[in-house]
Amino acid sequence: MTLLLPNYPPVLCITLTQCPSEVKRPARIVHLNPRIARKLIMGAWWRESSIPRHLLDQEKDQGWDWVKLADGIQREQDSEEGTQKRCCVAITAENRTLFAQGAIFYRLDALSLEKPGLPAVYVEWVASAPRNRRNLVGKNAAFTGTGENLVAIAIADSIYNGFDGRVLLKPLDTAVEFYKKMRFEKVLDPADGRSYYEIGGEMAKAHIRLRGWKL
């Protein structure tokens, strides 16, 4: 399996909408290594002075250790058996190059629930920076569009690897409506009856076309 981003960085042109001006700003995709994860996420997201501490403490992803994750992926890629089945990237925006506006961690070794037996990308973690979350800052978000672009990156990798855009995930309760708006559909795992959300085919490709990315 091949990850799209290391081989074709110019293919994906990311833009975020700066608030409140609604101006489109170019953004960059960066692969998270431990140093970058420590500096851009762990050392910045949860030290946001403009957001009350008690609100930050309520966010379920505060305990996600992006540094440990990035370290594990880097070790896999450096080993002889590194197969590049996991990817972890962040989006940084123009004029905030030292701040990650969001990050995503996904695997390329999953199987679809909508189309059993076929390969899919599985999103383990995806999060926008606290300063971009409306539940924390209301209309004062720094940027919008971060989450949609992160998920679109996973869709793009799915298409590039021949998975027909299939992306599977189990969202936090607070994120279910977000994925429904992206046209993810609820699916059940027949093994245990747990619910997941999945997108693929034309619905997935629509997100790529919307951004002008190559299919």
C-alpha positions in Angstrom: 0.0 0.0 0.0 1.2 3.5 -0.8 0.4 6.7 1.0 -0.6 9.5 -1.3 1.0 12.4 0.5 4.7 11.5 0.7 4.8 10.9 -3.1 2.5 13.5 -4.5 2.5 16.6 -2.1 1.5 19.1 -4.9 -1.7 17.1 -5.7 -3.6 18.3 -2.6 -4.2 22.0 -2.5 -5.7 22.8 1.0 -7.5 26.0 1.8 -9.1 27.1 5.1 -11.5 29.9 5.7 -10.2 32.5 8.1 -12.8 33.9 10.6 -14.5 36.3 10.7 -13.3 37.7 7.4 -14.3 34.6 5.4 -11.1 34.9 3.4 -9.7 31.7 2.0 -6.2 31.0 3.2 -3.7 28.5 1.7 -2.7 25.8 4.1 0.0 23.1 4.2 -0.1 19.4 5.0 2.7 18.2 7.3 3.5 14.7 8.3 3.7 14.4 12.1 6.9 13.2 13.6 7.4 13.3 17.4 9.1 16.7 17.3 6.3 18.4 15.2 3.5 16.7 17.2 5.1 17.9 20.5 5.5 21.5 19.2 2.4 22.0 17.1 -0.2 20.0 19.0 0.7 18.9 22.5 2.6 22.1 23.3 -0.1 24.4 21.9 -3.6 23.0 21.7 -4.3 22.5 25.4 -2.5 25.7 26.5 -4.9 28.0 24.7 -5.3 30.9 27.1 -8.3 32.4 25.3 -10.5 29.3 26.2 -11.5 28.7 29.8 -9.7 25.8 31.3 -12.9 24.0 32.4 -14.1 23.9 28.8 -10.8 22.5 27.5 -10.9 19.8 30.2 -14.3 18.6 28.9 -12.9 17.7 25.5 -12.7 13.9 25.1 -9.6 14.0 22.8 -7.5 15.9 25.3 -5.9 12.7 26.4 -4.9 11.7 22.8 -1.1 11.4 22.8 -0.1 12.5 19.3 3.6 12.4 20.2 3.5 8.8 21.2 1.5 8.0 18.1 3.9 9.8 15.7 6.8 8.1 17.4 5.2 4.6 16.8 4.5 5.4 13.1 8.1 6.7 12.6 9.6 3.6 14.2 7.5 1.4 11.8 8.6 3.4 8.8 12.2 3.2 9.9 12.1 -0.6 10.5 12.8 -3.2 7.9 9.1 -4.2 8.1 7.7 -0.8 7.7 4.8 -1.1 5.3 3.3 2.4 5.5 -0.1 1.2 6.6 -0.6 4.1 9.0 -0.5 7.8 8.3 -0.6 10.8 10.7 -0.7 14.4 9.3 -1.6 17.9 10.3 -2.8 21.0 8.5 -1.1 24.3 9.2 -2.4 27.5 7.8 -0.7 30.5 6.3 0.4 33.0 9.0 0.1 30.3 11.6 2.8 28.0 10.4 3.8 27.0 13.9 0.3 26.0 14.9 -1.5 22.9 13.8 -5.1 23.7 12.9 -6.1 20.1 13.0 -4.6 16.5 12.7 -5.7 13.1 11.5 -4.5 9.6 12.1 -5.7 6.8 9.8 -4.9 3.2 8.7 -4.9 1.7 5.3 -5.4 -1.9 6.3 -9.1 -1.9 7.2 -12.1 -3.6 5.7 -15.4 -2.0 4.6 -18.6 -2.8 6.5 -20.8 -1.4 3.7 -19.1 -3.6 1.2 -17.8 -6.6 3.2 -14.4 -7.9 2.2 -13.3 -4.8 0.3 -10.4 -2.7 1.6 -11.0 0.7 3.3 -9.2 3.4 5.2 -10.0 3.5 8.9 -9.8 6.8 10.7 -8.7 6.3 14.3 -8.3 10.0 15.3 -9.3 13.3 13.8 -9.5 16.6 15.6 -9.5 20.3 14.9 -7.5 22.6 17.2 -9.5 23.8 20.2 -9.5 27.4 18.8 -11.4 26.1 15.7 -14.2 24.4 17.6 -17.5 26.2 17.7 -18.5 24.4 20.9 -15.6 26.1 22.6 -15.3 29.5 20.9 -18.6 30.0 19.2 -18.3 32.3 16.2 -14.7 33.3 17.2 -13.1 30.3 15.5 -9.7 31.0 13.9 -10.5 28.9 10.8 -13.3 26.7 9.5 -13.0 23.8 7.1 -10.2 22.0 9.0 -12.2 18.9 9.8 -13.6 18.5 6.3 -10.2 18.8 4.7 -8.7 16.3 7.1 -11.3 13.7 6.3 -10.9 14.5 2.6 -7.2 13.7 2.9 -8.2 10.2 4.1 -10.7 9.8 1.2 -8.0 10.9 -1.2 -5.6 8.2 0.1 -8.4 5.7 -0.2 -8.9 6.5 -3.8 -5.2 6.5 -4.6 -4.8 3.1 -3.1 -7.7 1.7 -5.1 -10.3 1.6 -2.3 -12.9 3.6 -4.2 -12.9 6.3 -1.5 -14.1 4.0 1.2 -13.4 5.5 4.7 -14.7 4.0 7.9 -14.7 5.4 11.4 -16.4 5.4 14.7 -17.0 9.1 15.7 -17.3 10.6 19.1 -20.9 11.3 20.0 -20.4 15.0 19.5 -19.2 14.5 15.9 -21.9 12.3 14.5 -23.8 15.2 12.9 -20.6 16.4 11.3 -20.1 13.1 9.5 -23.7 12.9 8.5 -23.3 16.3 6.8 -20.3 14.9 4.9 -22.7 12.1 3.7 -21.3 9.3 5.8 -23.8 6.6 6.4 -24.3 4.6 9.5 -23.3 0.9 9.3 -23.4 -1.9 11.8 -20.6 -4.3 12.5 -22.3 -7.8 12.2 -19.7 -9.2 14.6 -20.8 -7.2 17.6 -23.6 -4.9 16.5 -21.6 -1.7 17.1 -22.3 1.3 14.9 -19.8 2.9 12.6 -20.0 5.5 9.8 -18.7 4.9 6.3 -18.5 6.8 3.0 -17.3 5.6 -0.4 -18.0 5.7 -4.2 -19.4 8.8 -5.7 -20.3 10.3 -2.3 -16.6 10.2 -1.4 -15.4 11.4 -4.8 -17.6 14.4 -4.5 -15.4 15.7 -1.7 -12.4 15.4 -3.9 -14.0 17.1 -6.9 -15.2 19.9 -4.6 -11.6 20.7 -3.7 -10.3 20.4 -7.3 -8.1 17.5 -6.4 -7.2 14.8 -9.0 -9.1 11.5 -8.9 
